[in-house]
Amino acid sequence: MAHTKPKPVRDLPAKLRLRLRESRIARSTRRSPLFWLVCGGVMGGLLVAAAGEAARREAMDRAMFHAAVDVVLDRYVERVEGPGALRSNLDDFVSNLDPYSYVLDPERASETRGRDHDPRADGVGAAFVLRPAGRAPARIEVAFVREETPASRAGVRAVDEVVAINDRGAAAFGHQGRLDDYLQSPQGGELHLRLRARTGGSPRTITLRRVRMDPPALVEPSVVTIAGKKLVWLRIRTFLRGTQRAVEKAIDAHRRDDAGDIDGWVLDLRGNPGGVVDEAVGVADLFLSEGLITRFRGRGGQIVRQERASAAASDVQGPVAVLQDRYTASAAELLATALGSSDRAVLIGERSFGKGSVQEMIGLADGSKIRLTVAHYYGPDDEAIHGEGVRPDLALGLTAMEHDQVARSIHDALFAQTSSAAGDDVRKPVR
């Protein structure tokens, strides 16, 4: 019997070609368990091998780096002072990671420990913020000025630009850590500032002598009445150890003295540079009875810590307004976004600074320290703070924040049911 040569697949009818392809697919998926076990083992082995290769390359890179350092120290034409060169390069390496990571040599690390034990400091009564280079060049600005200090008496005002400090511009400092270190060290004893007013014009030069000052109060409470509404106004300057307790004491004192005659609360975070994150979490917990306060994400976005509100710690009733400006940063932003995103407070003012990172002090064997960014923190809805800032619900410019308009805005945001302009609800559902 003669054998008929089969037709090529392309010559078969379309329906038959489709059935044939489906049949092949079905046969290809009906493999034995052993087949899939072998495939899984092969794929797993490839992934493990890839991870091992990446680790091997990293180890080789580190070994090559150390070998290169040895070559330079041993063979460069001039003698290289090893410790100094290595320290300088370590400082450059760390400080180039981000504006908040840097190295403190043993002397500076010791001075920092001394300042931690004695909070008094020599200063001029002004806080300076170094805005790192980005879309605009780096610049130094005045964040806030304390009353009755050398800075206030010389007419220094918030948002003034500091063109130079002792002839050193922003680029010479590089990051906030170096600026703070310089201002707090003996070499900054007398500060020659070139200032440009926020309204513009040519820079002027002033000389400020640093004086011994006690730290400002962590919390400055007061009572204000706006259109018949009594508000407890809590100006929180910074978040150091004891800030949460200071806020609690102020709340308890006003509730006792005013015997329930309180219509609302104002948390004034303008110019607050942040500080100890746990203190800000504790303050948020005073106003929140449930829900997430913040979450921390480390390398690769992995959640390394979460903080939730506790009903036991929360007994503050009444609407809340949070005032913020462009210098509200770090832990202060954590507090603002925790209350704002939870609809517990209305946020009023400017977009905040945008520093949502956590730094850890890591000691080295010689007494020096590395201040290293180890995590970023996020709001209750996983909204990013770092590099973004916290957007206000009601935007007010700097000039409005300094005058009576801020009081009217607080009243309208907390108590007015409708906007006179558009008839829209101008307040968030605060409790």
N, C-alpha and C positions, 0 to 999 in steps of 0.2 A: 504493500500500500504506500503510495507516494505521500511524503510529508509536505504539508503546506507551510511555507515560510510565513511566520506571524507578521502582521502589519506593524509598522512603527506606531508608537503611541500617538504621534501627531496626526496620523491618518485616521484614527478612530473617531467615531461621532463624539460630539461635545459631551453628551450626558454620560457616555461610557467612560470618557477620560476623567470626568468628575468622580464617578464611582470608583474608578481605579485609584485615583489619588486619595480618596477618603479611606479606601481599604488599606492602602500602604500606611497612611497615618495611624489608623487603628492598630495595624500589626506592630508599628514601631512603638506604640505606647503600651502594648500588652507584653511587656518584658517581665521576666521572672523577678521575684524579690531580690535574688542574688545580684541580678544586673544592676538594679537601683542602689543596692548596698555598695557595690563596687564603684558606681558613679559618684555616690555621695562621698565615699572614702577618697576618691581621686580629687574631687573638688575641695574637700576639706584639707587634703594634703597640700594642694596648690595654694590655698589661702594661708595656711600655716607657714608654708615655704616663703610666700611673699612677705608676711609679717617678719619672719626671721631674717629675710634679706634686707628689709628696711632697717631693722635693729642693727644688723651687721654693718650696713653702710654708715649709720649714725656713729657706731663705735669706731669705725675706721676714720670718720671725719674728726672725731674728738682726738683720736690718737695722732692723726696728721697735724691737727692744730698744736698739740703739745710738742710734737717733733719740730714743727716750724719755729715755735718759740725758742726751743733749745738751740736750733741753728742760729737764730738771730743773736741770742745772748752769747753764744760761744764764738761766733765767727765774724760779727760785724766789725768793720775797720776800727771804729772807736769803741771803747769800753761802754757797755750799756748797763746803767744802774737797774738791775733786775727788779727789785721791789717797787721802785717808783714807776718804772715803765709798765709793769704789770698792773699796778693799781690804777694808773691813768687809763689804760686800755679797758680795764674792767668797768671803770666809771662811764666811759664812752659807750661801751657795749650795753650796759644796763639802762643808761639814760636815753638811749636811742630807741628803746622798746616802746615807751610812751612818756607823756609829760609828767607822770606821777611816780615813776620808778627811778631810783638813784642809789648811790653808794655813799655812806657816811664813814669817813676814816675814823680810827680809834679816838682821836681828840674830839672830833665833832660828835661822835656817838656818846662820849662821856658828858659833853655839854648838854646834849639832849636829855640824858638821864637826870642831870642836875635841874634842868628846867621843869621836868615832870614832878620833882619833889618840891620845888619852890616856884609856884605859879606866877610870882611877881616877875616882871621883866622890864628891861630898859627899852623904851620905845618913844615914838613921837605922837602916839594917839591916832594913828591911821592904819588901816589894813590895805595892803597892796595885792592885787591879783595879776598874775602873768597869764595872759591869754596866748596859748601856743599858736605858732604859725599854721595856717590852713589856707583858706581862700584869701585871707589877708595876712600881712606880715605880723610877727609876734609883737605884742605891745603890753605895757604895764598900765593898769588903771587903779584908781583909788576906789576901794569897795565901800568903805564907810569911815567916818571921822567921829571920834569921841569928843564930847563937849569938854571945855576947859582943859585942853591939852595943847602942846606946842603946835600941832597941825591945825587945830581949829583956830587958834589965835593968829596963825599966819594966813588964814583964809583958804586953806585947802578944803575942797569940797568933793563929795562922792562923784564918781565918773570922770573926774579930771584925769587927763592922760599924763603919765609920768614918762617924759621923753628920755630922761637919764637920771640915774642915781650915782652920784660921785663919778660922773662922766661915763658911766656904763649903761648901755641901752639894753633892751629886752633880749636881743640876740646874745649878748655876753653872758647872761644868766642861763638861758636855755630852757629851764623848767622851774616850776614853783618851789621845789625843794631847795635849789641853789639860791633863789632869791630870799626865801625865809632864813636860810642859814646865814646869808650875808647880813641881813638886817638885824639878826640876833647875835651876831658876833662882835667882838670888840672893835674890829676894823670899821664897823659901821657907826662908830660913836657919834660922829657928827655927819649928818646927811645933807648933801648939797643936791637939791632937787631942781630939775628943769621941768616945769609943769605947763601943759597947755589946757586952758579951761575947756570945759565941755561945750561951751558956746562957740569955741573956735578962737582964732586970733594967734598972735605970736607967742611962743613960750616965754615964761618968766622964770627967773632963778631965785630960789629961796634957800636959806640954810636953817635946818632944824637941829636942835641939840636933843639928844636922847636923854630921857629922865627916867628915874625909877618910878614905876606905876604898879598899883595893885590891879589885878585883872578886873574887868567889868563884871557886874552881876550876871550870872547865867540867865536869869529870868527877871524881867522888869514888869511887874503887874500894875495895872491901873484900872479904873472904872471910867467909862465915858458914856455920855447920854446923847443919843442921836435921834432926833425927832421923837422924843419921848420913850425911846427904847434904851434900857440899861444894858451895856455890854461890858464884859470883863475882857480887858485887852492885855494879852500876854506877849511881851516882846522877848523872844528867845534868841539870845545873841549867838550861841554856839552850843554844840553838843559835847560837853566834857563829862567826866564822871560826876554824877550828882545832878545832872540836868533834869532827869525824869522826876527825882525826888523834889527838886525845886518847883517844878510845875505842879506836882501833887499838892505841895504845901500851899501854893498860891491859890489853887482851886478850892481847897478845903477852907482856907481863910476867908475867901470871898463868899462862899456858900454859907459859912457861919455868920459873917457880919451882915450880909445882905438878906439873910433869912428867906431864901427862895425868890427874892425879887430880882432875878437875873433873866434877861430875855435872850441872851446869846453870848457867844464867845468869839474872840478874834485871836488867832495865832499869827503873830507878826514875825515872819521869817526873812524879812528883807535884810540883805547883807550877811546872812548867816552862812558861814563857809562849810558847815557840816561838822564832822568830828567822829565821835564814837557811835557806831551804828546801833549798838544795843540800846543806847539812850534814846535814840529816835524811835526805835521799835517800841520801847516802853511807853513813850508819850503817845504814840499812835494807839496803843492798847487801852489807854485811858478813855479814848473817844470811840473805840470800836468794840462791839460785843461779840462779833463773830466774823468769820471769813479770813482770807489770806491777807497778810500785811505786806510781805515781800518774799521773793525767792532769789537765791544766789545761784549763779551758774558759773562753773569753772571751765577748765579746758575742754574744748569740744562741745560746749553747751550743756554739759552734764550738771544736773541739779545737785548742789552740794549742801544746801541748807534752805529750809523754809520756815517762816515765822507766821503763826496764826494768832488771831485775836482770842482773848479769853474773856468770857462773860464775867468772871469773878473780878477782873481788874478794871471793868468798865462800868462807871456809874455817872458819867457826865451827860446830862440831858440838855436839850436845846440846840438850836442851829449854830453852825460853826462857819466862820470865814477864815481863809488862809491868805495872808498877804505875802507875795513873793516878788522878787525882782531878778535882774540879770546876774546878780551875785549870790543868789540863793543856790547852794551847791551841796552835792554829796548827801550826807545823812539828812540834811534839811529837805532835799528833793525827795528822798525816800518817804519822809513824813507827809509831804504835800501830795504825792501821787497815791499814797496809801489811803488818805482821807478823801481825796478827790475821786479816785476810781471806784471807791466803795460808796459813793454818793452820800458821804457823811459830811462833806464840806464843799463849799464853793470856793474856787481858787481865783484870786483877783490880783492883777498886776501884769508883770512882764513874763515872757518865757524865761525859764530858769537857766542856770549855767550849763548843765549837761555833763556833770561828773558822777557817773553811776558805777564807780569801781571801788574795789576793796584792796587796800594795801596791807601787807604783813611785814613786820620788822623781823629780819632773819639775821641772827648773830653769827659772826665768823670767828675763827680761832684766835685771830690777832686783836680782837676787840672791836673791829669795824662791823658795820651793819649794812645789809641790803634792804632797802624799802622796795618791795616788789608787789606789783599788781597780781593778785591771785584769783580774783573773781569779779564778775559784774553782777549788779543786782537789778531786779525788774519789779514792776508794779504788780498789783493783784491780778490784772488781766494779761500778764506777761509782756507788758509794754516796756520797751527799752527806755532807759534814762540816759545812759552814757552816750555822749555825742548828739543827743536829741534834745535834752532838756524836758521840762514839764510845761505843757501849754496851759495857760490860764483859761478858766471858763469865761471870765470877763477881763478883757485886755485893757490895761491902763498904761499910758506912757509915764515916763519918769517925772515929768513936771506935775502931772495930775496926782501922782502918788505922794507928792510932797505938800499938797494943799487940801482944801476942804473937800475936793471932789472925791477923794478916797473914802471919806466918811459917808458921803451921800451914796456912793457906789455900794458900800457895805450894807447900808440900810436897805437899799433897793433890792440887792441880791438876796438878802435874808428874809425880808418881810413884805416887799411889794409883790403882789400877785401877778400883775401884768406890766408890760413895758408901755410907757405912754406913747412911744414912737410907733410901735408895730403891733401892739396887742399880744405879743408873744410872752410866754412864761419865761421870766428872766432868772429864775432860781432853779437850782437842782433840788431833787427831793431829799433834803437834809432832815435828820431826825432830831 
